[in-house]
């Protein structure tokens, strides 16, 4: 026993195991360094040396793999999510992405699972939250947004050693209902009816860019005249118009009592546009001849509006503006789309459905996949997945396939008629 108690000099990083005066076995396991640079050791104690050695080996393995809990008080899920969304995610993601993260954290994740310790969170805790969300009326898509946010935030916690596993990566999110994801693109007849109604409206070229080329709303509203080359019949997409965000400017002493967006002294706190972050998003798109004519006409009309407005005109260099200049609001643009559908007598749909329509038309016309990817702005690595999502097999395409099968197996229709006549003669 005396030999077991004897301590010898250890190599750096080696754990110390010894029998204490209390009759229990103790260990000091080096785990790295604290924030201030001082060594950090974990103390373990067990009644027998065998039990202690097993625990020491397990902790050393976690340390070497980077999955051991770091020094300091363990994070709660709430504290980590709030730290992550403001200090880690916000500086590196777009404003829209941050808004989605912030709502998921504040409205769903913190109230639902925030009290758990991050290193003790289990997949079942998240699955229970998703069920409660749906029972309270949330759609499956909302639960999916919360799930994606949790998975991203907890993944960062694992990388930093605050948790040994990502509970959200193991949890099963609710099944998305088919009616939430099913999209029916507009038919050629519906597009033509929209074209007739578009020609009677202001900013008519704006809608044809969506229906013919599949430009996203932010891409279209972010276009400036310097991005348009009508002589060479193409335009460059390199920025997106952001949805405005406002704060009150009325002051706490005399609050207006309205929402920030309707405050008479509201202050814009978000930039108007952001540069397109992906290489595929920064692209040149060819303009069909009729669309070139529409944009030329639109530029002339805009010049007339500028002259008529005089000092009231807000100069902005945007291709599509309000009647007195200045960038179009995405919210106003959305309501204009709804009115356009009503005026054209076309079924209701999302503005983004026009993008599905354009992609499907390009496929229907036999445009090569690589060219479709260029026009639609899809990354090479995910292009196949995006084509599966956006390019829809329509009834005319199915009927054309049936006609091709008919000609291949039974021969041309005229040959069938001749054979039938010969049978009658015999």
Secondary structure, DSSP 8 states (H G I E B T S, - for coil): -HHHH------TT--EEEE-TTSSEEEEEEEEE-TTS-EEEEEEEESSHHHHHHHHHHHHHHHHHT-S--SSS--BHHHHHHHIIIIIITTTS-HHHHHHHHHIIIIIIHHHHTTSBGGG--HHHHHHHHHHHHHTT--HHHHHHHHHHHHHHHHHHHHTTS-SS-HHHHS------HHHH------HHHHHHHHHHHTTSTTHHHHHHHHHH---HHHHHT-BGGGEETTTTEEEE-EEE----EE--S-STT---S-GGG-TT-EE-S-SEEE--STTTSEEEE--HHHHHHHHHHHHHHHHHHHHHGGG-B---BSSB-TTBSB--HHHHHHHHHHHHHHHT-----TTHHHHHHHHHHHHTT--HHHHHHHHT--GGGHHHHHHHH----HHHHHHHHHHHHHHHH--HHHHHHHHHHHHH-
